[in-house]
Structure formats: C-alpha cells, structure tokens
Amino acid sequence: MKLVVTGASGFLGREVCLAALRRGHQVLALGGSRAPIVPDVKQARPFDLCDEAALEALILEEFPHAVVHCAALPTIETCLAEPDRARKLNTEVPKKLAQLCFHLGAKLVHLSTDTVFDGVAGNYQPTDKPAPLNLYGETKAAAEVEVLRFGREHAAVLRTSPIIGNSVTGDRGLHERLFASWKEGRPATLFTDEIRQPVEVSNLADVTIELCERTNLNGLFHWAGTEAMSRHEIGVRIARHFGLDADTLVKATSRAEVPSAASRPRDLSLRLHPLSGKLRTQAQSFEEQLAQLRVPRGSEDWYERTTRRKVVRRLEKGVDF
C-alpha cells in the first residue's frame, strides 16, 4: 500500500511512518519547512500543506492508497498566536484532503483531539456532540465535520489524547517535558482536577495504519490508553516509575488556583468502544505505557546524579532496599 503521511517531522507523524514500514507499506513523508528524516523512508520532502494547488498536484501525481493526516497547529497557545494559520491548517487542509481522497477513492485517516469537548461530562463516546472551549478545539471540531462530509464512506476521524513516549529529540513526550523541568530544578505543578487519558505514541501509530488497511472501518472513533487520571497522578506515576522522589518533583494545584485554566477542559476521558473491539492493536494500560519509556536524551547525567544521591541518602538512613 502506498501512503502519504503529513506532519512526518512531528512526534506522531514519524512514528506513523515507522509503523507503516513495519507493516510493509511504501511511505511518502511530508514535513514542513524541512524534509522529515525517518529511518528507511525513501521518499521525504518539505511541503506547504496550505498551498492548495500544490497539495492537489501532489496527491493526484502520487495517487496514494491512503493518507494519514497528522499535521496541525497542535496547541491552544499556537492557535491563539496564529489564528488564521490555525483555521487554514487545522480545518481547510483536512477538508481539501478529504475531497482529494474522495476523488481518488483513497482512505483518509485524520487525527483529531479530545479537546473538541468541553470536559464537563467526561467519559465521552464518539457520538457525543463537540463543544470546544478554545480556538484549537474549534478548528479541530470543524475539520471533523468537513472530513466526514466528504469522506463518510472512505475516511476515519480518530480523536485521541495526550501522547506519551520516546522522541528522537527527547523533548516531545509527556515524560520528556517533565524531565526537562526537573533537571532545571523546577518541580512540575500539575492539576489534580484535570483528567486525561494518555496514549503511547507507537500504539497510536499502529492504530492509524491498521485503519488505513481496514477499508470497512470508517467514521468517527476514539483511541487512547485504558486509564483516565489527573495530570498530577500522571506526573507522580512517571516520577515513581523512574525511581524519583515524586513528592519533591511533582506539586499539586487545582484549576481554581490558575485563572487561565478556564479555557482548559476538566475531564476529557474517552470511551474507546466500538473501535477497541474491532482492531488487532490493543489499548494499553498506563503501566504498559510506562514500561516503554526511557530516560530522555539530554537528561541522562541529571538522572544518574539524582538517583545516586537518593541511594546514598537511603544508605545513610539505614533504609533497606
């Protein structure tokens, strides 16, 4: 199968390319201003997805069997800083891809987000109506409508959650961003009342490729890990997994204590049914996700010093291991 992967320079996009190669597919990897560097990908190029004429020419020339659309302005902050680009990249580009894939009879897998919901109810199922609280969620919710309008019979919209995992640069996964704060001497202050359901990056990538392969799985789906928990609990469990002092490194706060948190949904837990019952790829527990994590690149020396000091303190106190 020939696949086009957008956002291939990003955390998820790179993993999608690798997952496609593992399953024997041919990949054209599209980046932004630079060509993505992905091991064993023979076709990679920089590309401006917002250039509709160029995008149309590319897709018609390559004639892929499927497109996985990972590219986006991915945060609340970046969308507020560049609202016009957010609407273009997050809404208009997926609409154009859906039109082109419909024309070719190709499958489109479009990555969306849990932040299309307002977080009031939690435990969202795919049929629940979106109610975004910010521009990022608004642009992604609008994209879902456009993709399904043009591609209900040949497109899959996959809403997902914060991504955990190991990145090449050591700064894109949840645990990597925590390590970056810790090694600079800054404890992470995390919400006890903001609920998320992390997903491991390679697991999510496998699901996107399986959706490309499964022509009968179209429509709107959810995918994440199996456990919903507060951001504070996520941080505590990550610290403890690496043998670090969670009480020192992870501090608790509530949304009421942070005025800007009003635009952040409270509970974005997701129901994975019916997709979880249709795929060979299985959803993972948080422990299964943690087992795949390694100390981030650039944090090795800090981690070694910190864990050595912890061992010395325990020996001084006469604590048994």
KAGIVEN-V486221 format. One record per run of one state. SS is the DSSP state (@ for helix, = for strand, . for the rest). FROM is the first residue (numbers start at 1). TO is the last residue. If there is no record, write none. Layout:
BEGIN
SS:FROM:TO + SS:FROM:TO
END
This chain:
BEGIN
.:1:1 + =:2:6 + .:7:10 + @:11:22 + .:23:25 + =:26:31 + .:32:42 + =:43:46 + .:47:51 + @:52:62 + .:63:65 + =:66:69 + .:70:75 + @:76:81 + .:82:82 + @:83:104 + .:105:106 + =:107:113 + @:114:116 + .:117:123 + =:124:124 + .:125:134 + @:135:151 + .:152:154 + =:155:160 + .:161:162 + =:163:164 + .:165:173 + @:174:183 + .:184:187 + =:188:191 + .:192:194 + =:195:196 + .:197:198 + =:199:200 + @:201:213 + .:214:218 + =:219:222 + .:223:228 + =:229:230 + @:231:241 + .:242:245 + @:246:249 + =:250:253 + .:254:254 + @:255:257 + .:258:258 + @:259:263 + .:264:266 + =:267:267 + .:268:269 + =:270:270 + .:271:274 + @:275:277 + .:278:285 + @:286:290 + .:291:299 + @:300:317 + .:318:321
END
